[in-house]
Amino acid sequence: MRVAVTGGGGFLGSHLCEALLRRGNSVVCLDNFSTGKPENIAHLKAYPAFEFIHTDVSTAADVPGRLDAVAHLASPASPPDYLRWPLETLAVGSRGTENCLRLARRHGARFVLASTSEVYGDPLVHPQDEGYWGNVNPVGPRSVYDESKRFAEALSAAYRRTHGVNVGILRIFNTYGPRMRPQDGRVVSSFITQALSGEPLTIYGDGKQTRSFCFVDDLVRGIVAMLDSPEGGPLNLGNPAERTVTELAELVLGITGSTSELQYHPLPVDDPARRRPVITRAQDRLGWYPDVGIEEGLRRTVEWFAARPRDVAAGAAAIRGGQEDGARAVGAAGPAAESGL
Ligand code: UDP
């Protein structure tokens, strides 16, 4: 099987490329490194079955030769990233997705869309199953990500109905693990970076909001199962074990042995209050279930971060800088503070 992975230089994408190569597939990785990093895939160049194409799929997604599947992961996915690159985020979710669907259609390939739990917005139904249509603010700062992924789902569904493309939609919930960037701005990478640097852990809001965190190896197993399946979805992929942000901070402090204090910051605009996936569909249709608990997953992630002290120190400084920058990066202050325009 020869698989194209868009966003293959990113956190999730690079793990997916690796998993596919390890089981003997050929992989064509497409990335423009807007949020991915060449270091994430440097070790994959040792595989003769690995190819890399430097491209922005919003502009072009062409792969010469045979192709059996396309996994479309390319997109900024961290809130500070998509708030920094709103137009690029909309472009890759819309034009980028269409270019990748056309690619899959030309090759008669399976197409798997990496959508997101953000399609549920700030959910009014808890936990979230795939039948829930969501509660999304279409003009708030997060809308660039939420709506582009909702559009990507609509476009993928239309390509399935209109052109018979073998489309599968995955809604990926919060995922963490090695290769997250220390300065990424997401909660797990930020807390680990801060704890290892002796900096305060920055809690947004009162810390009572919840997320359900899935270890990257589990998640990637689910994406591979979806690539192998004719299932259309949408299917939720995530770990249903739900934690408050404060509980996560305490877990990170315990695992790192850090004495960092907790520091409270304003809550970003439209930050979802609760999030937990119902995963019975993925369980029934893909036979998929996450194995790695949060303590074990965090331990493995902390180990990876701790082995990169220079990156962690630089990441801690960048996070501090971003926050001193008026919380603009999280949409918590200034003109972005309101849910409207
Ligand atoms: N968060 C936090 N401190 C941080 C980064 C994030 O308290 O330094 C919170 C954020 O407000 C949200 C949750 O942690 O409620 C998860 O945020 P993340 O950016 O990881 O992902 P999201 O689920 O919001 O896309």
Boltz pocket constraint, residues with backbone or C-beta under 6 A from the ligand:
constraints:
  - pocket:
      binder: B
      contacts: [[A, 77], [A, 78], [A, 79], [A, 174], [A, 185], [A, 186], [A, 187], [A, 188], [A, 190], [A, 191], [A, 202], [A, 203], [A, 204], [A, 205], [A, 209], [A, 210], [A, 211], [A, 245], [A, 267], [A, 268], [A, 271], [A, 272]]
      max_distance: 6.0
